[in-house]
Amino acid sequence: MSKAVAEKDVDEREPSWLESLDNYWFGRGSPTTLGVFRIIFGVLAFFNFVLIGLHWEAWFAEQGYVPAWMGQLWLNPSTDFYGRTVPRIDLLNGVTDNRISAFLYVLMSLAAITTALGLWTRVSTIVLALGIVSLHHRNAAVLHGGDTVVRLCALYLAISPCGKACSLDRMIGLWKGHISPLPVSTSLWTQRLLCYNVALIYFTTVWLKWGGHQWRDGTAGWYPARLAEFYRFPVPGFINDWPFYKIATWGTLLIEFSLATLVFFRPLRKYVLLAGVCLHGYIEYSMNIPLFSFLMISMYLCFFDGEEVQAWAERFGRKLRRWHVSVRLPAGARLRPDAAAFLDSADPLKLVTYLPGETEHWTAKRENGTAISPTRATWTRSLGAWAFGWFPGLWRRIIGNATEPDPGETLPADTKPRKAAGRK
């Protein structure tokens, strides 16, 4: 047998279960999922800080319910690990000056915004993670399960390559020519770790619930509707009566167990996740547990590969055919390679098509043939452009500087490509 034939047989053989497991955890792929999850998490973290800020002095100031010394009683700033003291990450440990606490709060809020934008992503995610952990260690009395999810997600994003997709860092790098426009491939172990933690959350939840007889006999679902602290929006009365509370109780256990196990089986994945969305949708509507359901549902995205998310975006863009526009460049001009990569990354739905032009100015037409301002057309349809378009004149300037003379075209001596025409 020749060496080439032997190598072919090795390549075509089915990978062992151990190799498949290793490839699942440590294989490489598109970071698009991590990028989209970073955006969602950054937005949710910012709103979480807004909710905290409404009662900041009550929970995190010296004149509030939990001054610094009392916070240390709730959660000592150090812990023993095999006889050694391991300090906790707590930037607010012993801080009694409210100005310092307020500065950290503002810094965390800004880090949440820049994390969502993907601007200075590595620094932003690290600052956000350190701030969230410090805030939680400052006052453990006010925390709930949703806060634990926030803390985990912040730590995982801080060590992930989430800035390599769907970020201003990538767009700016493409514009400046510092980043290759080729598809990015990164290690996906942090995304898999997020998936594992979702499953672990649900598995431990089912494990603990099964230890209570109210969950086993189907009556646990009856109690939350009778607790005033959980009341949010009204639901029909029969939902909390027999036999519906039993169906809700056992159905919750079944869905949560499926989210801990069957979610990893691809043929059933979308159905299990859809059931989880319905479960948390009802919880969000009927119970006052701020942002918890949104956080859990956002983590479901991590069960899908980046290539799948990209394909969804393009399929969705094709359904928005009425919003497609054709933008023609000035005559004798072409997009610079780095600018073309920038504009392509800014348009994940592929709603804008750039074509050679025949006039001295930029022009744009909708799918029905009506004219539209080129600047407005490209800004409103390119999701990545929204971070730039709110600044007057900025996107117009970017578009205008995106072209260069086309060496394949012959222009009159007094003619040169014009910048983008029209207002935002």
C-alpha positions in Angstrom: 0.0 0.0 0.0 1.4 3.4 -1.0 1.9 6.2 1.5 -0.7 8.4 -0.2 -3.3 5.6 0.0 -2.5 5.1 3.7 -2.8 8.8 4.4 -6.2 8.9 2.6 -7.5 6.0 4.7 -6.5 7.9 7.8 -8.2 11.1 6.7 -11.5 9.3 5.8 -11.8 7.2 9.0 -14.4 8.2 11.5 -13.0 10.1 14.5 -13.2 8.3 17.8 -15.6 9.6 20.5 -12.6 11.1 22.3 -11.4 12.9 19.2 -14.9 14.2 18.6 -15.2 15.4 22.2 -11.8 17.1 22.0 -12.8 18.8 18.7 -16.0 20.0 20.3 -14.3 21.6 23.2 -11.1 22.9 21.6 -11.9 23.0 17.9 -11.7 26.2 15.9 -14.5 28.1 14.2 -16.1 31.5 13.6 -16.3 33.9 16.6 -19.5 35.4 15.3 -21.6 33.8 18.1 -19.4 35.2 20.8 -19.5 38.6 19.1 -23.3 38.7 19.0 -23.5 37.4 22.6 -21.1 40.1 23.7 -23.4 42.8 22.2 -26.4 41.4 24.0 -24.6 40.9 27.3 -23.1 44.4 27.2 -26.6 45.9 26.7 -28.1 43.8 29.5 -25.2 44.6 31.9 -25.7 48.3 31.2 -29.5 48.1 32.0 -28.5 46.1 35.1 -26.3 49.0 36.3 -29.1 51.4 35.6 -31.4 49.4 37.9 -28.7 49.3 40.5 -28.1 53.0 40.1 -31.7 53.8 41.0 -30.9 52.6 44.6 -27.2 52.9 44.7 -26.9 54.8 48.0 -29.3 52.3 49.7 -27.2 49.2 48.9 -23.6 50.4 48.2 -23.0 53.6 50.1 -21.8 54.0 53.7 -25.1 55.6 54.8 -27.1 52.8 53.2 -28.3 49.5 54.6 -24.9 47.7 54.2 -21.9 49.8 55.1 -18.4 48.5 54.2 -17.8 46.7 57.5 -21.2 44.9 57.3 -20.5 43.9 53.7 -17.4 42.1 54.9 -19.5 40.2 57.5 -21.7 38.9 54.7 -18.9 37.9 52.5 -15.4 37.9 54.0 -12.9 39.4 51.6 -10.6 36.3 51.8 -11.1 32.6 52.0 -9.0 29.6 53.0 -7.8 27.2 50.4 -5.9 24.2 51.8 -4.7 26.3 54.7 -3.7 29.3 52.5 -5.5 32.6 52.3 -6.7 33.5 48.8 -7.8 37.1 48.5 -11.1 37.9 46.7 -11.3 40.2 43.7 -12.9 43.2 45.5 -11.9 46.7 44.4 -14.4 48.1 46.9 -13.0 46.2 49.9 -12.8 48.6 52.8 -13.7 51.6 50.7 -15.8 54.1 52.7 -15.6 57.1 50.4 -18.8 57.3 48.3 -17.0 59.2 45.6 -14.7 56.2 44.9 -17.7 53.9 44.8 -19.5 56.2 42.4 -16.4 56.4 40.2 -16.3 52.7 39.9 -20.0 52.6 39.1 -19.6 55.1 36.3 -16.5 53.2 35.0 -18.4 49.9 35.0 -21.3 51.5 33.1 -19.0 52.9 30.5 -17.3 49.5 30.2 -20.7 47.8 29.6 -21.3 50.3 26.7 -17.8 49.8 25.1 -18.2 46.0 25.6 -21.5 46.1 23.6 -19.8 48.2 20.9 -16.7 46.0 20.8 -14.5 49.0 21.4 -11.2 48.3 23.1 -12.8 44.9 23.7 -10.2 43.2 25.7 -9.7 46.1 28.2 -13.5 46.8 28.3 -14.4 43.2 29.1 -11.8 42.9 31.8 -12.8 46.2 33.5 -16.4 45.1 33.3 -15.7 41.7 34.9 -13.5 43.2 37.7 -16.2 45.8 38.4 -19.1 43.3 38.5 -17.2 40.8 40.8 -16.1 43.7 43.1 -19.7 45.0 43.3 -21.0 41.5 44.1 -18.4 41.1 46.8 -19.2 44.5 48.3 -22.8 43.5 49.1 -23.7 39.8 48.8 -27.0 40.3 50.6 -28.7 41.8 47.6 -27.7 39.2 45.1 -29.9 36.7 43.3 -29.4 33.9 40.8 -29.5 36.4 37.9 -26.5 38.2 39.4 -24.5 35.0 39.5 -25.2 34.5 35.8 -24.1 38.1 35.1 -20.8 37.4 36.9 -20.1 34.2 35.1 -20.8 35.7 31.7 -18.6 38.7 32.4 -15.6 36.5 33.4 -16.0 34.2 30.4 -16.2 37.1 28.0 -13.1 38.7 29.5 -11.0 35.6 28.5 -12.7 35.0 25.1 -11.9 36.3 21.6 -15.3 38.0 21.5 -13.8 41.2 20.0 -12.8 39.4 16.8 -16.3 39.6 15.3 -19.2 42.1 15.3 -17.0 44.7 16.9 -15.8 48.3 16.3 -12.3 47.0 16.9 -12.6 44.7 13.9 -14.2 47.3 11.7 -11.6 49.9 12.6 -8.8 47.4 12.0 -10.2 46.5 8.6 -10.5 50.2 7.6 -6.9 50.8 8.6 -5.7 47.6 6.9 -4.3 46.1 10.1 -6.6 43.1 10.0 -7.0 40.5 7.2 -10.4 40.5 5.6 -10.4 36.7 5.4 -12.8 34.8 7.7 -11.6 34.6 11.3 -11.1 31.3 13.0 -10.6 31.1 16.7 -10.6 28.5 19.5 -14.2 28.0 20.8 -13.4 26.7 24.2 -14.9 29.7 26.0 -18.1 29.4 24.0 -18.3 25.7 24.9 -17.7 26.7 28.5 -20.7 29.0 28.4 -22.8 26.1 27.0 -21.6 23.8 29.8 -22.5 26.4 32.4 -26.0 26.8 31.0 -26.5 23.0 31.2 -24.9 23.0 34.7 -27.3 25.7 35.9 -30.4 23.7 34.8 -29.0 20.3 36.0 -28.3 21.6 39.5 -31.7 23.3 39.5 -33.5 20.1 38.7 -31.3 18.2 41.2 -32.2 20.6 44.1 -35.8 20.9 43.1 -36.3 17.1 43.1 -35.2 17.1 46.7 -38.3 19.0 47.7 -41.6 17.1 47.9 -43.6 20.0 46.5 -41.8 19.6 43.2 -42.3 15.9 43.2 -46.0 16.0 44.0 -46.6 18.9 41.5 -47.6 21.6 43.9 -44.5 23.9 43.8 -45.9 25.9 40.9 -48.8 27.0 43.0 -46.7 29.1 45.5 -45.0 31.8 43.5 -48.3 33.3 42.4 -49.2 33.8 46.1 -46.0 35.6 46.9 -46.4 39.4 46.6 -42.7 40.0 46.0 -42.8 38.0 42.8 -46.0 39.6 41.4 -45.6 41.5 38.1 -48.2 41.3 35.4 -51.6 39.6 35.8 -52.2 36.1 34.4 -55.6 34.3 34.0 -56.7 32.8 37.3 -57.1 29.3 36.0 -53.3 29.1 35.3 -52.7 28.9 39.1 -55.4 26.4 39.8 -55.5 22.6 39.5 -54.5 20.9 37.2 -52.5 23.7 35.5 -50.2 24.3 38.4 -49.2 20.6 38.4 -48.6 20.7 34.6 -46.5 23.9 35.1 -44.5 22.3 37.9 -43.7 19.0 36.2 -43.3 20.8 32.8 -40.7 23.1 34.3 -38.7 20.1 35.6 -39.0 18.4 32.2 -37.8 21.5 30.2 -35.0 22.3 32.6 -33.8 18.7 32.5 -33.9 18.8 28.7 -31.9 22.0 28.7 -29.3 20.2 30.8 -29.0 17.1 28.6 -31.0 16.9 25.3 -29.8 20.4 24.2 -26.5 18.9 23.1 -28.3 16.5 20.7 -28.4 18.6 17.5 -31.7 17.2 16.1 -33.5 18.2 19.2 -31.5 21.4 20.0 -33.8 24.0 18.6 -36.9 22.4 20.0 -35.4 22.2 23.5 -34.2 25.8 23.3 -37.6 27.0 22.0 -39.2 25.3 25.1 -36.7 27.2 27.3 -37.6 30.5 25.6 -41.3 29.8 26.3 -40.5 28.9 29.9 -38.4 32.1 30.6 -40.9 34.2 28.6 -43.6 33.3 31.0 -41.3 33.8 34.0 -40.3 37.3 32.7 -44.0 38.3 32.2 -45.4 36.9 35.4 -42.5 37.2 38.0 -40.5 40.2 39.2 -36.9 38.7 38.7 -35.1 41.6 36.8 -33.2 40.6 33.6 -32.8 36.9 34.7 -34.8 35.5 31.8 -33.2 37.8 29.3 -29.8 36.7 30.4 -30.6 33.0 30.3 -32.2 33.2 26.8 -29.2 35.2 25.5 -26.9 32.4 26.6 -28.9 29.9 24.4 -27.2 31.6 21.4 -23.9 29.9 22.4 -25.3 26.5 21.4 -25.1 27.6 17.8 -21.8 27.9 15.8 -20.8 31.2 14.3 -21.2 29.9 10.8 -24.9 29.1 11.6 -25.4 32.6 13.0 -23.9 34.2 9.9 -26.1 32.0 7.7 -29.2 33.1 9.6 -28.3 36.8 9.1 -27.9 36.3 5.4 -31.2 34.4 5.1 -33.0 37.0 7.1 -31.4 39.7 4.8 -32.8 38.0 1.7 -36.3 38.1 3.2 -35.9 41.9 3.6 -35.7 42.3 -0.2 -37.8 45.5 -0.2 -35.0 47.2 1.9 -32.2 46.3 -0.5 -30.4 49.2 -2.2 -27.9 49.4 -5.0 -25.2 52.1 -4.5 -23.2 53.2 -7.5 -19.8 54.7 -7.0 -18.6 57.8 -8.8 -17.4 57.2 -12.4 -13.8 55.9 -12.5 -13.7 55.0 -8.8 -13.6 51.7 -7.0 -13.7 50.8 -3.3 -10.4 50.5 -1.6 -9.8 46.9 -0.6 -9.7 47.8 3.1 -12.7 50.0 2.8 -14.6 47.2 0.9 -13.8 44.8 3.8 -15.0 47.5 6.3 -18.3 48.0 4.5 -18.9 44.3 4.1 -18.4 43.7 7.8 -20.7 46.6 8.6 -23.5 45.0 6.6 -24.2 41.4 8.0 -27.6 41.3 6.4 -26.1 42.1 2.9 -28.7 44.8 2.2 -26.3 47.1 0.3 -24.7 46.3 -3.0 -21.9 48.6 -4.3 -21.6 48.9 -8.1 -19.5 50.9 -10.6 -21.1 54.2 -11.5 -21.4 56.3 -14.6 -21.9 59.8 -13.1 -19.5 62.1 -11.2 -21.5 61.6 -7.9 -22.6 58.7 -5.7 -26.1 57.5 -6.4 -28.4 54.9 -4.8 -31.7 53.3 -5.6 -34.1 51.1 -3.7 -35.3 47.8 -4.9 -38.3 49.5 -6.6 -36.1 51.8 -8.5 -36.7 55.0 -6.5 -33.7 57.2 -5.6 -32.4 57.6 -2.1 -29.5 59.4 -0.5 -26.4 57.2 -0.7 -25.3 58.2 2.8 -28.6 57.5 4.3 -29.1 54.3 2.4 -25.8 52.8 3.5 -26.1 54.0 7.1 -29.6 52.9 7.9 -29.2 49.4 6.3 -25.7 48.5 7.6 -26.1 47.5 11.2 -22.4 48.1 12.0 -22.8 51.7 10.7 -25.2 52.6 13.4 -22.3 53.3 15.8 -21.0 55.9 13.4 -24.1 57.3 11.8 -25.4 59.1 14.9 -22.5 61.5 14.7 -23.3 64.3 12.2 -21.3 64.0 9.0 -19.1 61.1 10.2 -20.6 58.3 8.1 -20.7 60.6 5.1 -17.0 61.3 5.5 -16.3 57.5 5.9 -18.2 56.7 2.7 -16.5 59.6 0.8 -13.0 58.3 1.8 -13.8 54.7 0.9 -12.9 55.0 -2.8 -9.8 55.3 -4.9 -9.2 55.8 -8.7 -9.8 52.7 -10.7 -6.7 52.1 -12.7 -8.8 50.2 -15.3 -10.8 53.4 -16.1 -9.6 56.3 -18.1 -10.9 59.7 -16.8 -10.7 63.2 -18.2 -7.9 65.2 -16.6 -10.2 67.5 -14.7 -12.4 64.7 -13.3 -11.9 62.8 -10.1 -14.1 60.7 -7.9 -16.5 62.7 -5.8 -17.4 62.1 -2.2 -20.8 60.8 -1.1 -23.7 63.1 -1.8 -26.8 63.6 0.2 -27.5 63.9 3.9 -27.9 61.3 6.5 
